Amino acid sequence: MFVNGQAMSGGELNDALASAQFLGPVRTAPEYRFFSFYNTFPGLASVSRGGWSVPGEIYEISYTELREKLLPREPAELELSVIRLEDGRGALSMVCREIPSDHDDVYEITAAGGWRDHLASLATGRP
């Protein structure tokens, strides 16, 4: 399972992966746009061009843990899908149900260095 937001190490949803095996940091293939929803959670959206390689972490998780611990805590704006990692492997991941249209509370953060960099920029007031 690829995670790129609050389920990463140190995030508030990471406890849902407590029984999962952490396999390390990884990036997606450069086929995605990256969005912030309410500055609370991020979302990946697959695109045919203009994509970016989004940083995250990968875990080996059982389907039972996925179904019972992680998925119930995921926001309604996201759904489970299969994404491509930068080395060509596939991985389960939460993705946007649809590409969001920019408005005050949902906006693209593709240029940021990932979710952690985005949150750090909010804390320091950097754009």
For each residue, the residues with C-beta under 8 A, 3 or more apart:
1: 17 20 58 59 60 61 66 70 91 92 93
2: 26 28 56 57 58 83 85 91 92 93
3: 7 8 17 56 57 58 59 93 94
4: 8 28 34 42 44 54 55 56 57 93 114 115
5: 8 11 13 41 42 115
6: 11 12 13 14 40 41 115
7: 3 11 13 14 16 17 70
8: 3 4 5 11 14 56 57 115 116
9: 14 22 57
10: 14
11: 5 6 7 8 14
12: 6 15
13: 5 6 7 16 17 70 73
14: 6 7 8 9 10 11 17 18
15: 12 18
16: 7 13 65 69 70 73
17: 1 3 7 13 14 20 22 59 61 65 69 70
18: 14 15
19: 61 62 65 69
20: 1 17 59 60 61 62 65
21: 59 60 61
22: 9 17 57 59
23: 26 57 58 59 60
24: 57 58
25: 55 56 57 58
26: 2 23 55 56 57 58 85 86 87 91
27: 53 54 55 56 85 86
28: 2 4 31 32 44 53 54 56 83 84 85 86 93
29: 32 51 53 83 84 85 86 88
30: 51 52 53 86
31: 28 46 47 51 84
32: 28 29 44 45 46 47 51 52 53 54 83 110
33: 44 45 47 50 51 52 99 108 110
34: 4 42 43 44 45 52 54 108 109 110 112 114
35: 42 43 44 45 96 100 106 107 108 109
36: 39 41 42 106 107 108 109 118
37: 40 41 42 43 75 77 100 105 106
38: 41 105 106
39: 36 105 118 119 122
40: 6 37 75
41: 5 6 36 37 38 75 78
42: 4 5 34 35 36 37 109 115 118
43: 34 35 37 77 78 94 95 96 100
44: 4 28 32 33 34 35 54 83 93 94 95 96
45: 32 33 34 35 95 96 98 99 100
46: 31 32 51 83 95
47: 31 32 33 50 51 99
48:
49:
50: 33 47
51: 29 30 31 32 33 46 47
52: 30 32 33 34 110 111
53: 27 28 29 30 32 86
54: 4 27 28 32 34 44 114
55: 4 25 26 27 113 114
56: 2 3 4 8 25 26 27 28 93 114 115
57: 2 3 4 8 9 22 23 24 25 26
58: 1 2 3 23 24 25 26 85 91
59: 1 3 17 20 21 22 23
60: 1 20 21 23
61: 1 17 19 20 21 65 66 70
62: 19 20 65 66
63: 66 67
64: 67 68
65: 16 17 19 20 61 62 68 69 70
66: 1 61 62 63 69 70 71 92
67: 63 64 71
68: 64 65 71 72
69: 16 17 19 65 66 72 73
70: 1 7 13 16 17 61 65 66 73 74
71: 66 67 68 74 80
72: 68 69
73: 13 16 69 70
74: 70 71 78 80 94
75: 37 40 41 78
76:
77: 37 43 96 97 100
78: 41 43 74 75 94 95 96 97
79: 94 95 96 97
80: 71 74 92 93 94 95
81: 92 93 94 95
82: 90 91 92 93
83: 2 28 29 32 44 46 90 91 92 93 95
84: 28 29 31 88 89 90
85: 2 26 27 28 29 58 88 89 90 91
86: 26 27 28 29 30 53
87: 26
88: 29 84 85
89: 84 85
90: 82 83 84 85
91: 1 2 26 58 82 83 85
92: 1 2 66 80 81 82 83
93: 1 2 3 4 28 44 56 80 81 82 83
94: 3 43 44 74 78 79 80 81
95: 43 44 45 46 78 79 80 81 83
96: 35 43 44 45 77 78 79 99 100
97: 77 78 79
98: 45
99: 33 45 47 96
100: 35 37 43 45 77 96 106
101: 106
102: 106 107 108
103: 106 107
104: 107
105: 37 38 39
106: 35 36 37 38 100 101 102 103
107: 35 36 102 103 104
108: 33 34 35 36 102 111
109: 34 35 36 42 112 115 118
110: 32 33 34 52
111: 52 108
112: 34 109 115 117 118 121
113: 55 116 117 118
114: 4 34 54 55 56 117 118
115: 4 5 6 8 42 56 109 112 118 119
116: 8 113 119 120
117: 112 113 114 120 121
118: 36 39 42 109 112 113 114 115 121 122
119: 39 115 116 122 123
120: 116 117 123 124 126
121: 112 117 118 124 125 126 127
122: 39 118 119 125
123: 119 120
124: 120 121
125: 121 122
126: 120 121
127: 121
